[in-house]
Amino acid sequence: MKNNNDVKVKPETRNHKGFFIQQADYKLMSIDESGWALICLDDAVCHYVDPDNLEKLKEQMNESVTVQ
């Protein structure tokens, strides 16, 4: 079962510096006061991105539909 903080990034997502980031499963750490979402791939790789570029993992969505 996936953690509620697990997210994917939409294609061609850029970080706060304007660089494209790797398509992968990330963990949503927080959303700061300025509106950037902090996501981490692991303990060493983190990015600030626009929260609109995040998607919940499909497995999570299927689980939430099944639970209802």
C-alpha positions in Angstrom: 0.0 0.0 0.0 1.4 3.4 -1.0 1.8 6.3 1.4 -0.6 9.2 0.9 2.4 11.5 0.2 3.5 9.5 -2.9 3.0 11.5 -6.1 4.1 11.5 -9.8 5.0 14.6 -11.8 3.3 15.5 -15.0 5.4 15.3 -18.2 7.7 18.3 -18.8 7.5 19.5 -15.2 10.1 22.1 -14.3 11.5 22.9 -10.9 11.6 26.4 -9.4 14.9 27.1 -11.3 13.3 26.3 -14.6 15.0 22.9 -15.2 13.1 19.8 -16.3 12.9 17.1 -13.6 13.1 13.4 -13.9 9.8 11.5 -14.5 9.5 9.3 -11.4 7.6 8.6 -8.2 8.3 11.2 -5.6 7.3 11.8 -2.0 5.5 15.1 -1.3 7.3 16.6 1.7 5.4 19.9 2.1 4.0 22.9 0.4 5.6 26.1 1.5 4.1 29.6 2.1 5.1 30.8 -1.3 3.2 28.0 -2.9 6.0 25.6 -4.0 5.7 21.9 -3.3 8.8 20.2 -2.0 9.1 16.7 -3.5 11.9 14.2 -2.9 13.0 11.2 -5.0 15.3 10.0 -2.2 17.3 11.5 0.7 19.6 13.3 -1.7 17.4 14.5 -4.6 14.6 17.0 -3.9 12.9 19.6 -6.0 10.5 22.5 -5.6 7.7 22.4 -8.2 4.3 23.9 -8.9 1.8 21.7 -7.0 -0.4 21.8 -10.2 2.2 19.6 -11.8 1.7 16.7 -9.3 -0.6 13.7 -9.7 -1.4 11.1 -7.1 -0.2 7.6 -8.0 -2.8 5.6 -9.9 -2.6 2.8 -7.4 -3.7 5.3 -4.7 -6.6 6.5 -6.7 -7.8 3.0 -7.3 -7.5 2.2 -3.6 -9.5 5.2 -2.7 -12.3 4.3 -5.2 -12.3 0.8 -3.9 -12.6 1.9 -0.2 -15.6 4.1 -0.9 
